């Protein structure tokens, strides 16, 4: 009886509650505020003030009453900078990076919050421009050319206590540029003097950050730096004393361990090899040449060094053109235009220079298709000091004495460029602007040649006042 009475009372209360539900279900759309003078990107020089003065119009009932809150995320500090006020006044003392920021607008009439996201990008005077590496008798240095062609000669020497070692030959970087902008802050300078090595330089300050040994997990001992190859992951792989080292990537991109070198890779089928510095770096595979076995070797995903295992010549009969596993020649130059168009120049015991054409396909294994081998048209022009570079327009450039030649792979034309550097030693050639420009280094200057369609290397412009002889160029666009 008591249970039945309980159920009866519960039902009565339920119906009573429903009868008293007199809620207002007429929803009113509150209009968003109108926001003006807030951009999506602000670029600010480190040390300058960032001032943002937005115009906010509250469109809800009650008048133009609002509060503003500003937040700038700083990943390297694992925190954010917080500001309140109708304007943002900020002395920008963060790094040369991009920072996500948010403006929070609070409508004081109803408590509603609205958000506007934007980016603050910190830059320095070196964020955009051209770095020029040059070699002098007893040291090397870096100069910087602004986008307006203003030269800061020997900027490295002016900013650093000690000069770069002699024999500077290569710039590699800026590293990590394929990752978040906040990580772009270094390049490598490779040198051949004083035992050879590399120096880590900040691309935003031009200050030295470390040496070769600093980028190893342990002491590498005495190693010869022979080539650096930038990866899509923002690291640099290296060939040191003929051995292959890969930049560590299994950690957070800004961690101190990111990009460091460990021990050299050992091929699956051999413990002895000595790689040429003529090396092809792609996202899917890497192709090198072993100077001991005179064979092509490859490295697959996960930095698995297959050597010449799973390097399959296809079709097998193509070994009659040339055998990539037993070339019996020394590698002089190698370049990848595409997987279907690979080009190399090989030397036959100092007697003849041969051009090799081949294609590769990565399909879990590396399919290697020899296409042709013939005496290189520029055979008689190549010397021990010949410099090489290639254009995406299927043209390979090389030096011979004080002249530069262009070899067109499509029509096999060999042409001497119009500009000769008689009496001067050419210390650099560098393809730029997707093949439209060839930068040439001679003592004291860089000469930019027009190699676009319809031009044969006439002079575009010249940058004078470079200390020593330019050996490499790197365009920064951070």
N, C-alpha and C positions, 0 to 999 in steps of 0.2 A: 504493500500500500504506500509506504514512504517513497519507494522508487518511482511509482507511477505519478505521485504528487510532484516529485523532482522534475520529471520529464515535462509535466504540464506547465510548471512555473518557467522552465527554460524556454518552452515554445512561446509563451506569452511575452517574455522579455525580448526574444528575438524579433517578434512582430512589432513590438513597441519601438525597438531600436530602429527598425526599418522605417517605421512611420515617422520618426523624428529626423531622418536624414534629409536635411534641407540645404545641402551643399550647393555652391554656385559652380556650375559646369560650363559657363560661358567664358572660354579662354580668349584673352586679348593678346594679339601679337605686338610685342614690344619692339619697335624699330631699333636697328643697330645704330651706333653713333657714326657720324661722318668723320673720317680721319684724313687729314692732308699733311703734306710736308714730312712724311715718314717714308724713306726709300727702302728698297729691299737690300741694298748693299752700300756700305760706307767704307771707303778706303782712307786710312789714316796713317800718317808717318809716326813711327814710334817716338814718343817724347812730346808729340803735339797734343793739343786738346781736341776732343771730339764733342761738338755741341749740336744737339738736335732740338729744334723748336717746333713741335707739332701743333697743328690747329685741330682742335677737337670740338665737334658740335654734337651735343646730346639731343637726341630726337624724341626722347620719352617725355611724358608729362612731368612738370615740376621745375623746368628750367635747366640751364646749362651747368649742372653741378656734377663734378667728377673728380676723381683722384687718379694719378698715374704712378705706376711702379715699373721700374726698369731692371731687367736681369740679364747678365752676361755670363754664359757658361764658360768656365776655364778648366778644360779637361786635365791639363798638366798639374793643376792644384787640387783636382778632385773636388772642386767647389764652384761657386759662382759669385760674381760681384753684384750687389743689390743697391739700387738707388730709388729714392722717392722724390717726386716733384713734377711740376708741369713742364719742365725742360730737363734734358740730360746734359750735364756738364761733367766730362770725364777726362782726366789726364791719362792718355793711353800709354801705359807702361808695361803692356803685355808683349808677347813675342811677335815675330813676323809670321803670322798665321791667320787663319780664318776662325772666328768665334761666333757661335750661334747666340743670338740675343732675342729677348722678348719684351714687348711693351704690353703691360696689363692695364686696361682702362676699366675703372669701376664707376658705374652709374650710381651716384649717391641718392638718386630719387627712389631706386628700387633694389639696390645692392647687386644688380646684374653685372657680371664681369665679361669683358671682351679682350681678345688677344690679337696682337700683330707681331709676327716674327720677322726678323731681319738678320743680316750678317755684318759683322765688323771685321774688316780685313786689315791687319797690321802689315806695314811694308817698311822697307828701308830704302836708302838711295841705291842699293844694289839689287833690289827686287826685279827690276827689268833692265836689261842691257846685255853687253857682251863681255865675257871674260877671255882674256888673251894670255896664254902661257908662253913664256919666252925663256930662252936659255942664254946665259952669259958664260964667260970663261970659268968662273969659280962659284957660281950659284945660279938659281933660276928665280923667276918672279912672276907675279900676276899683275896685269893691268886691267882696267875696266873702262869700257866705252858706253856712255849713256845712250838712250834712245835718240838723243839729239846730237849724237856724234861728238860729244865732249869727252876727251881722253883724260883718265886719271892714271897716269903712268906710274908703274911700280907701286901700286896701291898696297900690295901685300907687304912690301918692304917698309912702307911708311907706318903700317898699323901693327906690325909684329916685331918682336925683339930680335929674333933670329931669322936669317934669310932661308928660302927654300934651298935644298941641296942642289948641286949642279946636275945637268942632264935631264931637265924636265921634258917629258915627251908626250904625256897624255893627260887629258881631263876626262873624268868619268862622272856623270851626274847631270843635273842635280838629282840626288837619290830621293826615293819615296814620293816623287811627284805624281805617281799614279794613285797614291793613297790620299787621305785627307790632307788638305793644304797645310794643316798644322804640323805635319811631319817633314816638310821640305826645308831642310836647313844644312845640307852638306854635299860636298863633292870630293872626289879623290883626285889628287895630283900624283901621277906616277913619274918617277925619275930613274935614271940609269947611272948617275954618278954616285960616288961614295958607297959603292956596294949595291946600289939600287934599292928601291923601296917605294912607299906611298905615304902621302901626308893627307890627313883629313882636314878640309877647310870649310868653314861656314859660308854658305852662299848668301847669307844676309848681313854678315859683318866682315867677311874676308879675314877672319881671325883663325889661326891654327887651332884645331880641336884634338889632334892626336896623330900618332904615327902608325905604321903597319902593325907593329907588335901590339898596340892598344886595341886592335880590332880582332885579335885572336883570343880564344878562350884560354889558351895556354901559350907558353913561349914556343914560337915556331922554329927557333934556331936561326941559322943563316939560310935565308931563302932569297932567290932572285925574282923580283917582280917583273913579269914578262907581258902581262896583259890583264886588263880589267874589262868586264862586260856587264853592262847594266841589265837588270831583270825587270819584268813587269811588276814584280812584287816590291820594287823600290830598294833592292839590295844590289850588290855587285858581286858577281862570281869572278874568280881570279885564276890565272895560271901563274904559279910561282914555282920556279925551278922545274918547269915542265909538268908539274902536278896540278890537278884540278881541285879547286876549293870552292865550295858554295856558301853563299850568305845565308845564315840561319833565319828562318821565317816562322818557326813554330812558337810564336809568342806575340804579345801586344806590340803593335807597330812602333810605339815610342819607348818600349822597354830597352834598357841598355844592352841587352843581349841580341836585340833584333839586328840582323845583318852581319853578325860576327862570323868569323871563319873558325872552323875546328881543325880536324885532320883531313888530309887529302883523300879523295875518293880512290878506290882501288877497283879496276875493272873485274867483272865476273870471271873472265877467262885468263887473266894475266895479272901479275903483280908488278911487272916492269913496263913502263911506258914513259915517253917524254913528248908532251904535246907541243906542237907548233903554236905560235901566238895567232896564227890565222884560224879564226874560230867563229862559228856561226851560232848566235844565241837567239832562240825563239821561245815562245811561251810553251810550246808542246815538246820540243826536243832541243838538244844542242849537238852540233856536229863539229868534230875536231879532226886533227891529223897527227898520227903518231910518227915521230921522226925516227924511231928505232925499227919498227916493223914496216914503215912506209905504207901504212894502211889508214883508211878513214875509221874513226871511232865515234860512237855516239852515246849520249846520256839521255835517258828517258824521264818520264814523270817520277816525282818523288826522289829525284837525283840518283836514280839507279844507273850506275856506270856499266852499260852493257859491253863496252869496248867494241869489238866487231861481231859479238854474238847478236843474233837477230837482226843483223844488217844484211838484208837479203837482196841480191842482185836480181833484177827482174827486167825482161826475161833472162834466164841464165845465160843464153847465148851472147848477151851484151858484154860479157867479159872479154870478147874478142875486140871490142872497141877500146876499153881499158878495164883493168881489174881493180876496183877500189880497195880490195883486201890485200893486194900485192902490187902497188903502183910502181915500185922501183924508181921513184923520183922524189925529189925534195919539193916541199910546198913553198911557193914564193908569195902567192896572194890568193885569197878566196873570198867570195862575196855571194850573198844570197839576194837576188832580186825578188824571187818568189820561190815557192816549193817546186814549181815547174821550170824555173830558170835559175840554175846555179852555175856559177862561173869560177874557174880557178886557173892559175898559171903555175905550172910545175917545171922544175929544172932537172934536166937529165945530165947529172954529173958535170955541170958547168959547160956542157956542149951546146944544148939547144933548150929553148924555152917552149913549152907546149901549152896550148890552151885546152882546158877540159870543160865540156858542157855536160850537165847532168841534171836530173830531177830527183827529188825525194818525196816520199809520202809516209806520214806516220799513221800506222794502222795497228797500234799495239806493238808491232815490229816496225823497223824502218826499211821501207822499200827504196832501193837505190837503183836508179835507171841511168846508166851511161848513155850519152847521146852522141858525143863526138870527141875526138882528140886529134889535134893538128898542130903544126908548128905555128907559134904565135907570130902574128904579123909584125909585132914590135920587138921581135927577138934580139935584133942587133942593137936596139936602143937601151935595153935594160942593163943597169949597172948595180953594183953593190949598194949604192946610195939612192936607188930609185924609190920614190914615194908613190903610194897608190890611194885612190878613193873612187867610189862609184856613185852614180846618179840613179835615182829611180826611173830615169828616162832611158834605161838600158845602155848607158854610156859609162865606160871605165876610163878614168884619167890616170896618167902616170907621168913622172918626170924623167927627163934624160938630160943631164947637164943643166943648162940654164933655160931649157925649153920644156913645154908641157904638151902632151899628146892626148887626143881623145880617140878612144876606140869604140865604135858603135857596134854592139853585139848583134843588132838586127840585120844590118847590111854589110857588116865586117869592114867598114871604112875606117882607115886610120888617118887622122888629121892632126897636123901641128897647129896649136892655137896661135891666134894672131899676135898676141903679146909675148915677146921674148924678154928674158931677164939677163941679157948678156952681161957677163962679168960679175954676176951676183949668184950666191948659193941659195937655192930654193930649199927652205927648211920646213915647209908645210904646204899641203894642199888639202882643202876641206870643202866638200860639197855642201851648199846651203840653199835655203829657199826652194826645197823640193827640186833641186837640179837647175834652178835658174841662175845661180851664182856659184862661182868657184873662188874661195878665199885662198890667196897665195901669200905665204910668208917668206920674206927676204930680210936681210939685216936692217933693223930699224923701222920696219913698216909691214903692214898688211895691205895687199892690193886685191880689190874685189873685181873679178872678171865677170862679164855678162855672158852666160852660157845658155840663155833662154833660146827658144826657137828662132832661127834666123840670125843668130849671133855666133861668132867663133872666138870668143874670149877677149873682146875689147874691154877696156878698163871702164868700170862703173864709178869707182871712187877709191881713195887711198887713205888709210889711217897712218900718219907719220908719228914719230916720236916714241916708238916702242923700244924699250931697252933690250939689247941683244937681238936674237933671232927668234921670231915666233914659231912655235912648234904645234900648238893646238888652240882651238877656239871652242867656246861653249856659250850658247845663247841662253840667258836666264829670262824666264817669263813666269815668275812665281805669283 
